Amino acid sequence: MSDTKQSKYSEAGVDIDKGNAFVHGIKDIVKSTHQRGVLNDIGGFSSLFAIDTDKYKQPVLVTSTDGVGTKLDIAKRCGKHDTIGIDLVAMCVNDIIVGGAKPLCFLDYYSVGKLELDVATEVVKGIAEGCIQSKCSLVGGETAEMPGLYKPGDYDLAGFVVGIGDRDKLIDGTDIRVGNKIIGLKSSGLHSNGFSLVRKICFTYHNLSVDDHIESLGTTLGEELLKPTRIYVQSVLAVLKHYKINGIVHNTGGGFIDNIPRILPAGCKA
């Protein structure tokens, strides 16, 4: 790119040099998540991951994408951005573990009006922590600086996960029968759905702030709302080593009422 064109791009509000510095600065954070199978470092045009064909007889790739919604607003209000990345990973890997798939690799999309290196680095630290918790490799992503589309301090996140499972061991609910027991795993709080309603109740109806201490919770409202989404990957994989599970549901969004029926065969109710 010529100096003239570079200058014009910078004048438009996009700082290429800052973006390159960000990628260079997070390389060690990203590398700390790498599991066996990762073939290249971040910075290339694509990411490479080798499948262990000795481990899987009929390998099936299982994919999911998600975001963290308006929980991002809580992070902004608190000025705390080092856990929202855990939420991002959780929302994706929890969606594929319900099928009995093991997460392999993760990519993120971070879009912002003006890149703030400190904030972006904190976000990536959270993503890396989520990947470590789920034993999933962070292999790449996209940082998009889009001046004029976001208010100062705002950003958005999306995540993408690729997992793997054996075709004859995948869980889809078809084996569920009348009389099966339902076991619930405890959540770590509100997770990352419903925050448009949460924000309306807390900040509009009750006029609270994230700094208000809630006695019954023993913490501030902001700290409670920012509790990272629990990652269920290792818990579920440990159970699957010893027991046959006929169906699993990730209860977000529509909760029990909308999600449980998604895996129930005809004739079964919960």
VEXVO-378469 format. One record per residue (C-alpha): residue number from 1; z, y, x. Coordinates in pm, 1 decimal. Last residue first. Layout:
<atoms>
i	zz	yy	xx
NUM	Z	Y	X .
...
</atoms>
This chain:
<atoms>
i	zz	yy	xx
270	3028.0	-3326.1	-4065.4 .
269	2750.2	-3475.8	-4273.7 .
268	2520.6	-3772.1	-4223.7 .
267	2261.8	-3906.7	-4466.8 .
266	1962.3	-3771.4	-4279.4 .
265	2024.3	-3736.8	-3905.0 .
264	2263.5	-3467.4	-3776.3 .
263	2149.5	-3274.7	-3468.2 .
262	2068.7	-2932.8	-3616.3 .
261	2341.8	-2978.8	-3880.7 .
260	2605.5	-2895.1	-3615.3 .
259	2449.5	-2560.8	-3524.2 .
258	2431.6	-2352.2	-3841.0 .
257	2771.4	-2413.4	-3999.2 .
256	2964.1	-2475.1	-3676.5 .
255	2866.4	-2148.5	-3509.1 .
254	2549.2	-1956.1	-3599.0 .
253	2528.5	-1788.5	-3260.0 .
252	2707.1	-2033.5	-3034.0 .
251	2830.1	-2388.4	-3082.0 .
250	2644.0	-2594.7	-2822.5 .
249	2621.3	-2928.4	-3002.2 .
248	2635.7	-3280.0	-2859.6 .
247	2514.3	-3610.2	-3006.0 .
246	2553.2	-3983.8	-2968.0 .
245	2785.8	-3990.9	-2666.7 .
244	2811.7	-4318.4	-2478.4 .
243	3117.3	-4317.8	-2256.0 .
242	3202.1	-4358.2	-1887.2 .
241	2954.2	-4152.2	-1684.9 .
240	2880.4	-3937.7	-1991.8 .
239	3237.3	-3803.4	-1985.6 .
238	3198.4	-3667.9	-1631.0 .
237	2860.3	-3514.4	-1716.8 .
236	3018.5	-3335.2	-2013.5 .
235	3303.3	-3180.2	-1815.1 .
234	3070.7	-3091.9	-1525.2 .
233	2826.3	-2906.2	-1749.1 .
232	3067.5	-2730.5	-1986.6 .
231	3041.8	-2378.5	-1842.5 .
230	3295.4	-2159.8	-2019.1 .
229	3167.3	-1814.3	-2105.2 .
228	3330.7	-1554.2	-1885.2 .
227	3627.6	-1353.4	-2014.2 .
226	3480.8	-1006.8	-2063.0 .
225	3618.4	-961.3	-2415.1 .
224	3974.4	-1031.5	-2304.5 .
223	3957.0	-801.8	-2003.7 .
222	3809.7	-523.4	-2215.3 .
221	4073.9	-556.1	-2485.1 .
220	4349.6	-526.4	-2228.4 .
219	4578.2	-822.7	-2168.5 .
218	4871.5	-1011.1	-2315.8 .
217	4663.3	-1126.8	-2608.2 .
216	4925.3	-1051.1	-2875.0 .
215	5010.8	-726.5	-2697.7 .
214	4658.1	-588.7	-2689.5 .
213	4642.0	-327.0	-2414.0 .
212	4379.9	-59.7	-2482.2 .
211	4148.7	-3.8	-2183.8 .
210	3838.4	-143.2	-2358.6 .
209	3882.5	121.2	-2627.8 .
208	3991.2	81.2	-2988.1 .
207	3865.1	281.9	-3285.7 .
206	3960.5	4.5	-3529.6 .
205	3646.0	4.7	-3745.1 .
204	3408.6	148.6	-3481.4 .
203	3520.2	17.8	-3141.1 .
202	3680.4	-314.1	-3224.1 .
201	3501.5	-424.5	-3541.7 .
200	3162.7	-280.7	-3446.0 .
199	3184.9	-412.6	-3090.8 .
198	3273.8	-761.8	-3210.3 .
197	2988.8	-754.7	-3464.3 .
196	2730.4	-667.6	-3197.5 .
195	2918.1	-907.3	-2970.6 .
194	2833.7	-1209.8	-3182.2 .
193	2737.0	-1436.8	-2896.4 .
192	2841.7	-1447.0	-2533.2 .
191	3161.6	-1654.3	-2505.0 .
190	3420.5	-1543.5	-2760.7 .
189	3706.9	-1701.4	-2570.8 .
188	3725.8	-1974.1	-2307.6 .
187	3615.1	-2246.8	-2547.9 .
186	3801.7	-2569.3	-2614.1 .
185	3593.1	-2886.7	-2632.7 .
184	3563.9	-3036.6	-2979.2 .
183	3546.6	-3408.5	-3055.1 .
182	3372.0	-3542.4	-3365.6 .
181	3419.1	-3913.5	-3443.8 .
180	3135.1	-4129.1	-3571.1 .
179	3197.2	-4282.0	-3915.1 .
178	2845.3	-4233.5	-4048.8 .
177	2603.6	-4272.8	-3758.8 .
176	2463.2	-4051.1	-3482.8 .
175	2202.7	-4236.2	-3274.5 .
174	1926.3	-3982.6	-3352.1 .
173	2141.5	-3699.6	-3221.1 .
172	1911.3	-3596.9	-2936.2 .
171	2083.6	-3723.3	-2620.7 .
170	1860.6	-3814.3	-2324.0 .
169	1934.8	-4148.4	-2159.1 .
168	1602.8	-4328.1	-2216.4 .
167	1401.6	-4034.8	-2081.2 .
166	1616.0	-3993.5	-1772.0 .
165	1731.2	-3634.6	-1734.4 .
164	1639.4	-3315.5	-1552.7 .
163	1719.3	-2947.6	-1574.7 .
162	1527.1	-2623.4	-1543.5 .
161	1710.0	-2300.3	-1625.2 .
160	1591.0	-1951.0	-1713.9 .
159	1809.5	-1643.6	-1744.8 .
158	1770.5	-1301.1	-1899.4 .
157	1953.5	-980.8	-1818.9 .
156	1929.9	-619.8	-1929.4 .
155	2037.2	-293.3	-1769.2 .
154	2198.8	33.7	-1872.8 .
153	2366.3	275.2	-1630.7 .
152	2133.8	564.6	-1709.9 .
151	1945.0	491.9	-2035.4 .
150	1669.9	233.7	-2013.7 .
149	1294.7	248.6	-2076.3 .
148	1227.9	575.8	-1891.6 .
147	1233.0	423.4	-1543.9 .
146	1146.9	54.2	-1528.9 .
145	1286.3	-115.7	-1217.5 .
144	1227.7	-487.9	-1260.1 .
143	1420.8	-738.4	-1050.7 .
142	1269.0	-1082.7	-1086.6 .
141	1416.5	-1420.7	-1007.7 .
140	1455.1	-1694.9	-754.1 .
139	1606.5	-2029.9	-657.3 .
138	1963.2	-2020.4	-788.4 .
137	2055.1	-2387.2	-751.7 .
136	2263.9	-2562.1	-1017.3 .
135	2595.8	-2730.3	-950.1 .
134	2727.2	-2596.0	-1283.9 .
133	3019.1	-2408.1	-1128.5 .
132	2804.7	-2311.2	-828.1 .
131	2533.2	-2177.3	-1059.3 .
130	2785.4	-1971.1	-1253.1 .
129	2924.7	-1832.1	-926.8 .
128	2571.7	-1741.6	-813.8 .
127	2507.0	-1559.7	-1141.5 .
126	2832.9	-1371.3	-1100.0 .
125	2742.7	-1268.1	-745.1 .
124	2401.2	-1163.7	-879.3 .
123	2565.2	-921.6	-1123.5 .
122	2783.5	-776.0	-847.5 .
121	2472.6	-723.5	-633.0 .
120	2296.0	-541.3	-916.2 .
119	2594.2	-309.7	-966.5 .
118	2623.8	-221.2	-597.2 .
117	2246.6	-182.6	-549.6 .
116	2193.0	55.8	-839.1 .
115	1831.1	14.4	-946.0 .
114	1708.7	283.5	-1183.8 .
113	1589.9	202.0	-1535.0 .
112	1696.3	-160.0	-1519.7 .
111	1564.4	-512.1	-1564.8 .
110	1720.8	-823.1	-1415.5 .
109	1541.2	-1153.1	-1476.9 .
108	1712.2	-1466.3	-1347.5 .
107	1603.7	-1805.8	-1221.8 .
106	1796.7	-2132.1	-1219.5 .
105	1746.3	-2475.3	-1070.5 .
104	1855.5	-2833.0	-1127.9 .
103	2076.0	-2853.1	-1435.3 .
102	2165.0	-3210.1	-1540.8 .
101	2033.9	-3314.1	-1882.1 .
100	2248.1	-3495.0	-2139.5 .
99	2083.0	-3313.6	-2427.9 .
98	2390.4	-3099.5	-2485.1 .
97	2372.5	-3022.4	-2112.1 .
96	2054.3	-2825.0	-2176.7 .
95	2201.2	-2546.9	-2391.1 .
94	2518.4	-2522.6	-2183.5 .
93	2298.4	-2456.0	-1879.7 .
92	2138.9	-2149.6	-2039.9 .
91	2433.5	-1970.6	-2199.8 .
90	2649.8	-2059.0	-1901.5 .
89	2411.3	-1907.9	-1646.3 .
88	2410.4	-1573.5	-1825.2 .
87	2783.5	-1577.4	-1890.2 .
86	2848.3	-1635.2	-1519.0 .
85	2621.9	-1336.6	-1452.1 .
84	2844.8	-1120.2	-1672.0 .
83	3134.8	-1196.1	-1438.3 .
82	3083.9	-949.8	-1149.8 .
81	2978.2	-648.4	-1358.1 .
80	3296.6	-454.4	-1423.3 .
79	3268.0	-84.3	-1510.7 .
78	3471.1	-163.2	-1820.6 .
77	3235.1	15.6	-2062.4 .
76	2932.8	-125.8	-1875.4 .
75	3066.3	-480.1	-1885.9 .
74	3141.8	-439.0	-2256.3 .
73	2786.7	-313.6	-2318.2 .
72	2646.6	-621.7	-2144.8 .
71	2822.4	-827.2	-2411.5 .
70	2534.2	-689.2	-2617.0 .
69	2319.8	-995.5	-2560.3 .
68	2404.7	-1245.3	-2285.6 .
67	2057.1	-1387.4	-2232.1 .
66	1877.3	-1715.9	-2288.0 .
65	1615.0	-1955.6	-2153.6 .
64	1603.3	-2334.7	-2162.3 .
63	1427.1	-2621.8	-1990.3 .
62	1452.9	-3001.2	-1973.1 .
61	1231.3	-3187.4	-1726.3 .
60	1204.3	-3559.2	-1800.2 .
59	1230.4	-3817.5	-1524.9 .
58	1152.7	-4178.3	-1617.7 .
57	1328.0	-4387.4	-1352.0 .
56	1542.3	-4102.5	-1215.9 .
55	1746.8	-4132.5	-895.4 .
54	1471.1	-4257.6	-666.5 .
53	1234.5	-3986.4	-792.1 .
52	1461.9	-3712.0	-656.9 .
51	1264.5	-3411.0	-778.3 .
50	1168.0	-3150.5	-518.2 .
49	1220.6	-2781.7	-597.6 .
48	991.0	-2500.6	-489.2 .
47	1019.2	-2137.4	-594.3 .
46	729.7	-1895.5	-645.6 .
45	580.8	-1580.9	-496.1 .
44	819.6	-1596.1	-202.3 .
43	1130.3	-1386.4	-149.1 .
42	1394.5	-1647.0	-220.9 .
41	1429.5	-1937.4	22.7 .
40	1225.8	-2257.1	16.6 .
39	1250.3	-2631.4	-43.3 .
38	1544.1	-2666.7	-282.5 .
37	1591.1	-3037.9	-350.7 .
36	1951.6	-3081.4	-237.6 .
35	2164.8	-2801.6	-377.2 .
34	2140.3	-2431.0	-309.2 .
33	2411.7	-2206.9	-452.6 .
32	2523.7	-2049.6	-121.8 .
31	2159.7	-1959.2	-53.5 .
30	2164.4	-1705.3	-335.3 .
29	2464.0	-1518.2	-195.7 .
28	2313.6	-1534.0	155.5 .
27	1984.9	-1386.3	31.4 .
26	2153.4	-1110.8	-172.3 .
25	2106.1	-825.2	73.7 .
24	1744.0	-902.5	156.8 .
23	1648.4	-898.6	-211.4 .
22	1835.9	-570.8	-262.7 .
21	1677.6	-410.6	44.6 .
20	1334.7	-500.2	-90.5 .
19	1418.5	-335.5	-423.0 .
18	1551.2	-27.1	-244.3 .
17	1228.1	-3.4	-45.8 .
16	1016.4	-35.6	-360.2 .
15	1194.3	256.2	-532.2 .
14	1034.7	306.1	-875.0 .
13	1096.0	649.1	-1031.2 .
12	741.7	780.5	-1071.7 .
11	788.3	984.0	-753.5 .
10	845.1	658.6	-569.5 .
9	513.8	524.0	-699.4 .
8	336.8	844.0	-597.5 .
7	480.3	824.4	-247.8 .
6	376.0	462.5	-208.7 .
5	22.3	552.7	-319.2 .
4	0.6	823.7	-55.1 .
3	162.0	607.6	213.2 .
2	-96.1	337.9	144.6 .
1	0.0	0.0	0.0 .
</atoms>
